[in-house]
Amino acid sequence: MVVLSAVGGELAILAVVAVTVGATVLAVEFARGDQTRLAELGHAARTQPYLAVLPVVYLFVRGHHAYTETFEGMRVAWASLVVVIGVCYAAAVVIPAMSTIGELLRQSTEYYSG
């Protein structure tokens, strides 16, 4: 049992690292495509794609550059910030709370059933 939990822990860490690296590569590639499209649309002030390593930073810098040129473009950044806050809240509060509630329900059914 100890061996399985140790392997599971290492595999979980490996999975987290793989997902993080994959998401970062995708974010940078999407940012490169976004910058190409902005250039095609004639925007002079563009953001460096490497900022997409931190997507919220990239979107705010991109929005600021677009806003200074056309007075539009911050909606995407604000929407992204709301999504990031929601995901962080879910990861930090909702998921642990649901796990705790599930454990309490399991214990209560064990108590009453036997």
Sine and cosine of phi, psi and omega as CSV:
sin_phi,cos_phi,sin_psi,cos_psi,sin_omega,cos_omega
0.00,0.00,-0.66,0.75,0.00,-1.00
-0.90,0.44,-0.64,0.77,0.01,-1.00
-0.89,0.45,-0.69,0.72,0.00,-1.00
-0.90,0.44,-0.66,0.75,0.00,-1.00
-0.93,0.36,-0.57,0.82,0.03,-1.00
-0.93,0.37,-0.69,0.72,0.04,-1.00
-0.91,0.42,-0.66,0.75,0.02,-1.00
-0.87,0.48,-0.64,0.77,0.03,-1.00
-0.91,0.42,-0.67,0.74,0.02,-1.00
-0.92,0.38,-0.64,0.77,0.04,-1.00
-0.92,0.40,-0.59,0.81,0.03,-1.00
-0.91,0.42,-0.67,0.74,0.03,-1.00
-0.90,0.43,-0.68,0.74,0.03,-1.00
-0.88,0.47,-0.66,0.75,0.03,-1.00
-0.90,0.44,-0.67,0.74,0.02,-1.00
-0.89,0.46,-0.69,0.72,0.01,-1.00
-0.89,0.45,-0.70,0.72,-0.01,-1.00
-0.89,0.46,-0.69,0.73,0.01,-1.00
-0.91,0.41,-0.65,0.76,0.00,-1.00
-0.90,0.43,-0.73,0.69,0.01,-1.00
-0.90,0.44,-0.69,0.72,0.02,-1.00
-0.88,0.47,-0.69,0.72,0.02,-1.00
-0.91,0.42,-0.61,0.80,0.02,-1.00
-0.92,0.40,-0.70,0.72,0.03,-1.00
-0.88,0.47,-0.70,0.72,0.04,-1.00
-0.88,0.48,-0.68,0.74,0.00,-1.00
-0.88,0.47,-0.67,0.74,0.01,-1.00
-0.92,0.39,-0.65,0.76,0.02,-1.00
-0.91,0.42,-0.67,0.75,0.07,-1.00
-0.89,0.46,-0.62,0.79,0.03,-1.00
-0.91,0.41,-0.63,0.77,0.05,-1.00
-0.89,0.46,-0.69,0.73,0.06,-1.00
-0.89,0.45,-0.63,0.77,0.03,-1.00
-0.89,0.46,-0.68,0.73,0.00,-1.00
-0.91,0.40,-0.61,0.80,0.06,-1.00
-0.89,0.46,-0.69,0.72,0.01,-1.00
-0.91,0.41,-0.65,0.76,0.05,-1.00
-0.88,0.47,-0.63,0.78,0.04,-1.00
-0.91,0.42,-0.65,0.76,0.04,-1.00
-0.89,0.45,-0.54,0.84,0.01,-1.00
-0.99,0.15,-0.08,1.00,0.09,-1.00
1.00,-0.07,0.24,0.97,0.06,-1.00
-0.97,0.25,0.80,-0.60,-0.01,-1.00
-0.99,0.12,-0.69,0.72,-0.04,-1.00
-1.00,0.05,0.92,-0.38,0.01,-1.00
-0.82,-0.58,0.30,-0.96,-0.05,-1.00
-0.99,-0.14,0.43,-0.90,0.08,-1.00
-0.97,0.23,0.74,-0.68,-0.03,-1.00
-0.88,0.47,-0.43,0.90,-0.02,-1.00
-0.90,0.43,-0.32,0.95,0.07,-1.00
-0.91,0.41,-0.26,0.96,0.00,-1.00
-0.93,0.36,-0.13,0.99,0.13,-0.99
-0.85,0.52,-0.55,0.83,0.16,-0.99
-0.91,-0.42,1.00,-0.01,-0.16,-0.99
-0.82,0.57,-0.61,0.79,-0.01,-1.00
-0.91,0.41,-0.64,0.76,0.04,-1.00
-0.89,0.47,-0.72,0.69,0.01,-1.00
-0.84,0.55,-0.74,0.67,-0.06,-1.00
-0.92,0.40,-0.59,0.81,0.04,-1.00
-0.94,0.35,-0.65,0.76,0.04,-1.00
-0.91,0.40,-0.69,0.72,0.05,-1.00
-0.87,0.49,-0.72,0.70,0.01,-1.00
-0.88,0.47,-0.63,0.78,0.01,-1.00
-0.90,0.43,-0.70,0.71,0.02,-1.00
-0.89,0.45,-0.69,0.72,0.01,-1.00
-0.92,0.39,-0.60,0.80,-0.01,-1.00
-0.91,0.41,-0.65,0.76,0.00,-1.00
-0.93,0.38,-0.43,0.91,0.03,-1.00
-1.00,0.04,-0.68,0.73,-0.15,-0.99
-0.81,-0.59,-0.01,1.00,-0.05,-1.00
0.88,0.48,0.44,0.90,0.11,-0.99
-0.69,-0.73,0.33,-0.95,0.14,-0.99
0.83,-0.55,-0.13,0.99,-0.03,-1.00
-1.00,0.06,-0.23,0.97,-0.01,-1.00
-0.86,0.51,-0.65,0.76,-0.01,-1.00
-0.89,0.45,-0.66,0.75,-0.01,-1.00
-0.91,0.41,-0.70,0.71,0.00,-1.00
-0.92,0.40,-0.65,0.76,0.03,-1.00
-0.89,0.45,-0.65,0.76,0.04,-1.00
-0.89,0.45,-0.66,0.75,0.01,-1.00
-0.88,0.47,-0.66,0.75,0.03,-1.00
-0.90,0.44,-0.66,0.75,0.02,-1.00
-0.90,0.43,-0.70,0.72,0.00,-1.00
-0.89,0.46,-0.68,0.73,0.03,-1.00
-0.88,0.47,-0.67,0.74,0.02,-1.00
-0.90,0.44,-0.68,0.73,0.01,-1.00
-0.92,0.40,-0.68,0.74,0.03,-1.00
-0.89,0.45,-0.65,0.76,0.04,-1.00
-0.88,0.47,-0.70,0.72,0.00,-1.00
-0.90,0.45,-0.67,0.74,-0.02,-1.00
-0.93,0.36,-0.60,0.80,-0.09,-1.00
-1.00,0.03,-0.49,0.87,-0.13,-0.99
-0.87,-0.49,-0.81,0.59,-0.16,-0.99
-0.93,0.38,-0.75,0.66,-0.05,-1.00
-0.89,0.45,-0.75,0.67,0.08,-1.00
-0.88,0.47,-0.59,0.80,0.02,-1.00
-0.91,0.42,-0.67,0.74,0.02,-1.00
-0.91,0.42,-0.60,0.80,0.05,-1.00
-0.89,0.45,-0.70,0.72,0.02,-1.00
-0.90,0.44,-0.70,0.72,0.01,-1.00
-0.89,0.45,-0.66,0.75,0.04,-1.00
-0.88,0.48,-0.67,0.75,0.03,-1.00
-0.90,0.43,-0.67,0.75,0.03,-1.00
-0.90,0.44,-0.66,0.75,0.04,-1.00
-0.90,0.43,-0.65,0.76,0.03,-1.00
-0.89,0.46,-0.70,0.72,0.01,-1.00
-0.90,0.44,-0.64,0.77,-0.02,-1.00
-0.93,0.37,-0.59,0.80,0.04,-1.00
-0.94,0.33,-0.55,0.84,0.08,-1.00
-0.92,0.40,-0.64,0.77,-0.02,-1.00
-0.91,0.42,-0.69,0.72,-0.05,-1.00
-0.99,0.16,-0.37,0.93,-0.03,-1.00
-1.00,0.00,-0.29,0.96,-0.04,-1.00
-0.33,-0.94,0.00,0.00,0.00,0.00
